[in-house]
Amino acid sequence: MAKAKLSDEVKTYIVQALACFDSPSVVAAAVKKEFGVDVSHDPNKKAASGLAPKWKALFGETRKTFLEDTATIAISHRAVRLRALQRMADETEIQSNMVLAASLLKQAAEEVGNAYTNRRELTGKDGKDLPVPVSPVTIFQLPDNDRS
């Protein structure tokens, strides 16, 4: 049985989705939903074997852009995450699920307090040097007979 040819629009969608790390099964389901086309993949075949150079180039450019630009991903922004946590907390309070509401409040507090970042302060206030920790100095007194 011959396979139906996919339009360039569907191919572009597939290549870009795979470049953004969507799994083949997620891509297949999205193509079915978006375009009404059934696509499948054989996990025993190399995905890129025989792929036209234009699709390889599109994949490479999409992957590069995806990795460099997280600004287009809504959840990468603190305000978006806090709004989602607010909606969830409101809903859990309505449902009287106070344990989950408390957990969501704690998560929001940690979000605001930068608990979910790996940033470290490398300078002091207003960009000045950090203070050097001073350890206490022990003064030794020489015995009277050792003084010369």
N, CA, C and O of each residue as an XYZ file, in Angstrom:
592
protein
N       0.846     -1.175      0.000
C       0.000      0.000      0.000
C       0.893      1.240      0.000
O       1.798      1.350      0.827
N       0.646      2.168     -0.916
C       1.454      3.373     -1.031
C       1.051      4.386      0.036
O      -0.123      4.532      0.376
N       2.044      5.065      0.539
C       1.779      6.091      1.541
C       1.334      7.367      0.852
O       1.808      7.701     -0.234
N       0.403      8.087      1.505
C      -0.048      9.369      0.964
C       1.063     10.377      1.194
O       1.743     10.355      2.220
N       1.236     11.274      0.208
C       2.259     12.304      0.341
C       1.768     13.391      1.276
O       0.603     13.787      1.238
N       2.658     13.858      2.100
C       2.324     14.937      3.026
C       2.602     16.276      2.355
O       3.555     16.418      1.589
N       1.760     17.248      2.652
C       1.982     18.589      2.114
C       3.195     19.209      2.795
O       3.605     18.769      3.869
N       3.770     20.239      2.162
C       4.906     20.930      2.768
C       4.514     21.560      4.102
O       5.340     21.666      5.009
N       3.257     21.975      4.220
C       2.789     22.564      5.474
C       2.863     21.542      6.609
O       3.305     21.864      7.712
N       2.434     20.320      6.338
C       2.466     19.266      7.350
C       3.909     18.879      7.654
O       4.268     18.680      8.815
N       4.733     18.773      6.622
C       6.139     18.426      6.819
C       6.839     19.481      7.678
O       7.602     19.152      8.586
N       6.567     20.747      7.377
C       7.164     21.849      8.141
C       6.744     21.747      9.601
O       7.569     21.898     10.502
N       5.473     21.492      9.829
C       4.957     21.352     11.191
C       5.682     20.235     11.925
O       6.093     20.405     13.073
N       5.839     19.103     11.271
C       6.475     17.935     11.881
C       7.937     18.227     12.218
O       8.392     17.955     13.329
N       8.669     18.784     11.248
C      10.091     19.067     11.454
C      10.281     20.056     12.594
O      11.159     19.871     13.437
N       9.463     21.108     12.625
C       9.600     22.108     13.674
C       9.231     21.540     15.044
O       9.891     21.852     16.035
N       8.205     20.724     15.111
C       7.811     20.124     16.389
C       8.901     19.190     16.913
O       9.202     19.191     18.107
N       9.482     18.408     16.035
C      10.565     17.509     16.450
C      11.790     18.305     16.885
O      12.487     17.913     17.821
N      12.054     19.416     16.210
C      13.192     20.267     16.579
C      12.998     20.882     17.965
O      13.970     21.210     18.646
N      11.741     21.035     18.376
C      11.427     21.592     19.699
C      11.284     20.490     20.743
O      10.678     20.695     21.795
N      11.844     19.327     20.445
C      11.913     18.196     21.372
C      10.573     17.529     21.651
O      10.466     16.807     22.641
N       9.558     17.732     20.838
C       8.326     16.965     20.990
C       8.612     15.534     20.550
O       9.317     15.314     19.566
N       8.073     14.573     21.268
C       8.313     13.173     20.913
C       7.533     12.830     19.645
O       6.538     13.488     19.343
N       7.966     11.814     18.896
C       7.247     11.426     17.681
C       5.772     11.101     17.929
O       4.928     11.412     17.089
N       5.452     10.485     19.058
C       4.047     10.160     19.329
C       3.234     11.427     19.590
O       2.076     11.510     19.181
N       3.827     12.415     20.268
C       3.140     13.691     20.508
C       2.937     14.417     19.180
O       1.875     14.993     18.944
N       3.949     14.392     18.314
C       3.851     15.043     17.007
C       2.763     14.378     16.167
O       1.964     15.064     15.531
N       2.729     13.056     16.164
C       1.724     12.332     15.381
C       0.313     12.694     15.841
O      -0.576     12.901     15.015
N       0.107     12.771     17.151
C      -1.210     13.136     17.678
C      -1.563     14.577     17.310
O      -2.712     14.871     16.979
N      -0.584     15.468     17.367
C      -0.835     16.876     17.017
C      -1.148     17.034     15.534
O      -2.014     17.827     15.166
N      -0.454     16.292     14.686
C      -0.718     16.350     13.237
C      -2.119     15.826     12.947
O      -2.832     16.389     12.117
N      -2.511     14.766     13.615
C      -3.862     14.210     13.449
C      -4.911     15.245     13.841
O      -5.905     15.432     13.139
N      -4.681     15.918     14.971
C      -5.635     16.915     15.459
C      -5.656     18.161     14.576
O      -6.724     18.669     14.232
N      -4.468     18.649     14.213
C      -4.343     19.906     13.469
C      -4.718     19.781     11.989
O      -5.384     20.651     11.428
N      -4.274     18.670     11.362
C      -4.442     18.531      9.918
C      -5.361     17.374      9.507
O      -5.711     17.244      8.334
N      -5.751     16.533     10.480
C      -6.590     15.387     10.157
C      -5.853     14.314      9.382
O      -6.470     13.527      8.665
N      -4.536     14.277      9.521
C      -3.712     13.332      8.779
C      -3.066     12.355      9.761
O      -2.505     12.760     10.779
N      -3.153     11.079      9.443
C      -2.485     10.061     10.261
C      -1.049      9.922      9.795
O      -0.792      9.656      8.621
N      -0.122     10.099     10.708
C       1.291      9.848     10.406
C       1.802      8.873     11.449
O       1.366      8.885     12.600
N       2.703      8.056     11.042
C       3.303      7.127     11.989
C       4.790      7.102     11.717
O       5.261      7.551     10.672
N       5.502      6.577     12.661
C       6.945      6.444     12.485
C       7.334      5.032     12.873
O       6.697      4.392     13.710
N       8.390      4.570     12.245
C       8.924      3.259     12.572
C      10.160      3.487     13.436
O      11.178      3.970     12.940
N      10.083      3.146     14.722
C      11.220      3.405     15.607
C      12.477      2.626     15.221
O      13.555      2.895     15.751
N      12.351      1.664     14.302
C      13.506      0.881     13.873
C      14.279      1.546     12.745
O      15.354      1.075     12.375
N      13.750      2.632     12.193
C      14.411      3.341     11.099
C      15.025      4.630     11.622
O      14.529      5.221     12.582
N      16.101      5.058     10.990
C      16.686      6.341     11.344
C      15.746      7.427     10.834
O      15.368      7.427      9.662
N      15.375      8.338     11.701
C      14.391      9.368     11.361
C      14.862     10.281     10.242
O      14.051     10.699      9.415
N      16.136     10.601     10.192
C      16.613     11.588      9.227
C      17.241     10.969      7.986
O      17.779     11.696      7.150
N      17.189      9.646      7.840
C      17.810      9.046      6.660
C      17.042      9.453      5.406
O      15.825      9.288      5.325
N      17.757      9.973      4.455
C      17.149     10.387      3.193
C      16.376     11.688      3.275
O      15.627     12.017      2.354
N      16.538     12.427      4.344
C      15.825     13.690      4.517
C      16.445     14.756      3.620
O      17.667     14.890      3.551
N      15.597     15.506      2.940
C      16.065     16.550      2.026
C      16.825     17.626      2.799
O      16.497     17.908      3.951
N      17.835     18.228      2.175
C      18.630     19.259      2.841
C      17.791     20.429      3.382
O      18.134     21.000      4.417
N      16.707     20.788      2.701
C      15.898     21.918      3.186
C      15.242     21.589      4.525
O      15.069     22.473      5.365
N      14.872     20.307      4.730
C      14.256     19.922      6.004
C      15.303     19.834      7.105
O      15.032     20.174      8.257
N      16.505     19.374      6.745
C      17.601     19.345      7.717
C      17.955     20.769      8.159
O      18.196     21.017      9.340
N      17.983     21.699      7.201
C      18.289     23.099      7.516
C      17.194     23.700      8.395
O      17.486     24.417      9.352
N      15.930     23.408      8.070
C      14.818     23.918      8.874
C      14.892     23.369     10.293
O      14.671     24.096     11.262
N      15.203     22.082     10.408
C      15.336     21.468     11.727
C      16.442     22.158     12.524
O      16.240     22.529     13.680
N      17.608     22.329     11.903
C      18.746     22.941     12.585
C      18.449     24.367     13.034
O      18.777     24.740     14.161
N      17.844     25.154     12.184
C      17.526     26.546     12.520
C      16.459     26.618     13.609
O      16.556     27.435     14.525
N      15.446     25.768     13.509
C      14.385     25.748     14.516
C      14.940     25.323     15.869
O      14.604     25.923     16.890
N      15.778     24.303     15.889
C      16.368     23.822     17.143
C      17.223     24.924     17.774
O      17.148     25.159     18.980
N      18.033     25.595     16.953
C      18.899     26.667     17.456
C      18.064     27.791     18.058
O      18.347     28.258     19.161
N      17.044     28.220     17.341
C      16.172     29.292     17.819
C      15.455     28.876     19.098
O      15.341     29.659     20.041
N      14.976     27.646     19.120
C      14.258     27.134     20.294
C      15.150     27.150     21.530
O      14.715     27.562     22.606
N      16.375     26.710     21.384
C      17.287     26.642     22.522
C      17.740     28.020     22.992
O      17.996     28.217     24.180
N      17.839     28.965     22.076
C      18.316     30.306     22.425
C      17.216     31.226     22.926
O      17.493     32.170     23.665
N      15.973     30.968     22.536
C      14.917     31.929     22.828
C      13.787     31.306     23.629
O      12.789     30.852     23.068
N      13.950     31.288     24.943
C      12.887     30.757     25.791
C      11.820     31.809     26.070
O      10.808     31.506     26.700
N      12.030     33.040     25.612
C      11.072     34.113     25.865
C       9.713     33.822     25.240
O       8.697     34.336     25.709
N       9.680     33.013     24.199
C       8.412     32.700     23.542
C       7.632     31.607     24.268
O       6.491     31.318     23.909
N       8.235     31.004     25.276
C       7.559     29.957     26.039
C       6.959     30.609     27.286
O       7.682     31.062     28.173
N       5.655     30.648     27.337
C       4.953     31.396     28.385
C       5.384     31.002     29.789
O       5.622     31.872     30.627
N       5.485     29.730     30.056
C       5.768     29.278     31.413
C       7.180     29.634     31.875
O       7.501     29.487     33.054
N       8.022     30.098     30.959
C       9.372     30.510     31.357
C       9.375     31.864     32.067
O      10.408     32.295     32.580
N       8.236     32.525     32.098
C       8.134     33.837     32.739
C       7.499     33.708     34.128
O       6.469     33.054     34.292
N       8.115     34.328     35.103
C       7.647     34.249     36.482
C       6.192     34.701     36.614
O       5.411     34.058     37.317
N       5.818     35.790     35.954
C       4.449     36.313     36.073
C       3.418     35.290     35.598
O       2.352     35.160     36.200
N       3.723     34.573     34.536
C       2.803     33.551     34.022
C       2.661     32.425     35.043
O       1.556     31.948     35.302
N       3.780     32.006     35.616
C       3.730     30.924     36.617
C       2.957     31.355     37.851
O       2.179     30.579     38.405
N       3.169     32.593     38.283
C       2.452     33.082     39.464
C       0.952     33.181     39.201
O       0.152     32.849     40.076
N       0.563     33.629     38.021
C      -0.872     33.703     37.689
C      -1.497     32.313     37.685
O      -2.611     32.125     38.175
N      -0.780     31.344     37.132
C      -1.289     29.967     37.118
C      -1.415     29.439     38.546
O      -2.408     28.797     38.888
N      -0.410     29.708     39.377
C      -0.482     29.280     40.775
C      -1.646     29.961     41.489
O      -2.306     29.346     42.327
N      -1.901     31.230     41.163
C      -3.025     31.954     41.772
C      -4.345     31.280     41.412
O      -5.197     31.070     42.275
N      -4.511     30.941     40.128
C      -5.751     30.266     39.698
C      -5.910     28.928     40.411
O      -7.003     28.584     40.862
N      -4.829     28.183     40.510
C      -4.895     26.883     41.176
C      -5.211     27.039     42.659
O      -6.022     26.290     43.204
N      -4.579     28.001     43.309
C      -4.825     28.224     44.743
C      -6.271     28.636     44.981
O      -6.906     28.160     45.922
N      -6.796     29.522     44.131
C      -8.196     29.934     44.265
C      -9.134     28.739     44.139
O     -10.081     28.593     44.911
N      -8.862     27.900     43.170
C      -9.713     26.728     42.940
C      -9.622     25.740     44.102
O     -10.637     25.175     44.508
N      -8.436     25.528     44.635
C      -8.301     24.578     45.742
C      -8.963     25.103     47.012
O      -9.471     24.316     47.811
N      -8.966     26.410     47.208
C      -9.673     26.967     48.368
C     -11.176     26.779     48.224
O     -11.858     26.459     49.198
N     -11.696     26.975     47.017
C     -13.126     26.763     46.764
C     -13.502     25.315     47.074
O     -14.576     25.036     47.607
N     -12.591     24.397     46.727
C     -12.838     22.976     46.957
C     -12.477     22.549     48.381
O     -12.550     21.366     48.715
N     -12.090     23.504     49.210
C     -11.696     23.241     50.598
C     -10.523     22.273     50.714
O     -10.429     21.512     51.678
N      -9.635     22.306     49.732
C      -8.437     21.475     49.774
C      -7.301     22.350     50.302
O      -6.451     22.819     49.545
N      -7.309     22.555     51.608
C      -6.373     23.487     52.230
C      -4.931     22.995     52.201
O      -4.005     23.806     52.184
N      -4.730     21.697     52.196
C      -3.368     21.162     52.139
C      -2.729     21.538     50.805
O      -1.594     22.011     50.765
N      -3.463     21.327     49.715
C      -2.938     21.687     48.399
C      -2.820     23.204     48.265
O      -1.852     23.697     47.687
N      -3.783     23.941     48.787
C      -3.718     25.411     48.738
C      -2.465     25.905     49.454
O      -1.771     26.787     48.948
N      -2.171     25.347     50.619
C      -0.975     25.741     51.366
C       0.287     25.410     50.578
O       1.242     26.188     50.569
N       0.290     24.272     49.928
C       1.435     23.879     49.108
C       1.640     24.855     47.946
O       2.770     25.228     47.627
N       0.546     25.258     47.327
C       0.630     26.216     46.219
C       1.099     27.583     46.703
O       1.857     28.263     46.012
N       0.648     27.984     47.887
C       1.099     29.254     48.459
C       2.602     29.208     48.747
O       3.318     30.181     48.508
N       3.066     28.083     49.255
C       4.497     27.931     49.529
C       5.285     27.997     48.226
O       6.330     28.644     48.159
N       4.781     27.326     47.190
C       5.459     27.343     45.900
C       5.519     28.758     45.333
O       6.540     29.160     44.773
N       4.422     29.522     45.476
C       4.413     30.908     44.994
C       5.426     31.753     45.767
O       6.126     32.578     45.179
N       5.503     31.549     47.079
C       6.468     32.295     47.890
C       7.898     31.966     47.468
O       8.744     32.857     47.387
N       8.166     30.699     47.201
C       9.494     30.299     46.748
C       9.797     30.886     45.372
O      10.932     31.267     45.086
N       8.782     30.953     44.533
C       8.938     31.541     43.198
C       9.334     33.008     43.303
O      10.245     33.462     42.610
N       8.656     33.738     44.159
C       8.946     35.160     44.340
C      10.311     35.351     44.996
O      11.012     36.319     44.702
N      10.687     34.441     45.876
C      11.959     34.536     46.589
C      13.131     33.948     45.829
O      14.197     33.745     46.410
N      12.962     33.672     44.555
C      14.016     33.134     43.682
C      14.538     31.765     44.122
O      15.701     31.439     43.883
N      13.697     30.979     44.753
C      14.122     29.638     45.152
C      14.321     28.734     43.930
O      15.014     27.720     44.016
N      13.724     29.096     42.810
C      13.811     28.258     41.621
C      14.829     28.779     40.611
O      14.723     28.488     39.419
N      15.799     29.534     41.070
C      16.844     30.006     40.166
C      18.184     29.509     40.679
O      18.314     29.101     41.834
N      19.163     29.550     39.815
C      20.512     29.189     40.241
C      21.390     30.439     40.271
O      22.616     30.344     40.212
N      20.767     31.594     40.362
C      21.517     32.847     40.408
C      22.164     33.004     41.773
O      21.572     32.680     42.802
N      23.364     33.497     41.761
C      24.091     33.749     42.990
C      24.606     35.181     42.945
O      25.046     35.663     41.901
N      24.547     35.845     44.075
C      25.014     37.223     44.175
C      26.537     37.221     44.172
O      27.167     36.656     45.065
N      27.125     37.860     43.158
C      28.570     37.906     43.048
C      29.126     39.285     43.401
O      30.339     39.478     43.474
N      28.229     40.228     43.617
C      28.666     41.566     44.003
C      27.844     42.001     45.202
O      26.791     41.437     45.497
N      28.345     43.007     45.880
C      27.616     43.546     47.018
C      26.576     44.547     46.561
O      26.232     44.610     45.381
N      26.082     45.324     47.498
C      25.056     46.317     47.211
C      25.561     47.316     46.181
O      26.704     47.767     46.256
N      24.721     47.657     45.231
C      25.026     48.618     44.168
C      26.246     48.212     43.348
O      26.951     49.077     42.829
N      26.507     46.925     43.223
C      27.590     46.445     42.389
C      28.972     46.526     43.010
O      29.971     46.238     42.350
N      29.034     46.910     44.254
C      30.331     47.010     44.932
C      30.814     45.619     45.324
O      30.060     44.647     45.287
N      32.090     45.549     45.700
C      32.660     44.273     46.104
C      31.962     43.737     47.345
O      31.511     44.492     48.205
N      31.887     42.413     47.414
C      31.363     41.779     48.619
C      32.353     41.983     49.755
O      33.562     42.008     49.521
N      31.863     42.130     50.976
C      32.792     42.297     52.099
C      33.590     41.008     52.313
O      33.071     39.901     52.169
N      34.835     41.184     52.652
C      35.709     40.038     52.906
C      35.487     39.596     54.338
O      35.603     40.402     55.261
N      35.169     38.326     54.535
C      34.969     37.873     55.915
C      36.284     37.961     56.698
O      37.338     37.537     56.223
N      36.198     38.508     57.879
C      37.376     38.667     58.725
C      37.272     37.654     59.851
O      36.295     37.613     60.599
N      38.306     36.846     59.944
C      38.298     35.865     61.031
C      38.988     36.483     62.237
O      39.899     37.295     62.079
N      38.567     36.111     63.435
C      39.206     36.685     64.632
C      40.668     36.280     64.698
O      41.032     35.141     64.408
N      41.485     37.226     65.080
C      42.921     36.968     65.178
C      43.261     36.680     66.628
O      42.833     37.401     67.529
N      44.009     35.656     66.845
C      44.446     35.314     68.190
C      45.825     35.913     68.391
O      46.742     35.669     67.607
N      45.960     36.680     69.423
C      47.247     37.305     69.722
C      47.953     36.412     70.731
O      47.442     36.120     71.811
N      49.125     36.001     70.342
C      49.920     35.156     71.225
C      50.888     36.043     72.003
O      51.524     36.936     71.444
N      50.978     35.789     73.238
C      51.922     36.535     74.063
C      53.077     35.614     74.394
O      52.907     34.502     74.892
N      54.244     36.120     74.100
C      55.449     35.331     74.387
C      55.748     35.360     75.876
O      55.521     36.382     76.523
N      56.241     34.289     76.428
C      56.643     34.287     77.834
C      57.764     35.309     78.047
O      58.496     35.635     77.113
N      57.893     35.809     79.269
C      58.875     36.844     79.590
C      60.305     36.427     79.263
O      61.100     37.267     78.842
N      60.652     35.168     79.443
C      62.033     34.739     79.222
C      62.369     34.610     77.732
O      63.544     34.512     77.378
N      61.346     34.608     76.843
C      61.593     34.485     75.408
C      61.734     35.840     74.732
O      62.065     35.902     73.548
N      61.496     36.901     75.441
C      61.589     38.229     74.836
C      63.053     38.680     74.853
O      63.716     38.608     75.888
N      63.522     39.117     73.776
C      64.899     39.590     73.755
C      64.985     40.949     73.118
O      66.073     41.514     73.011
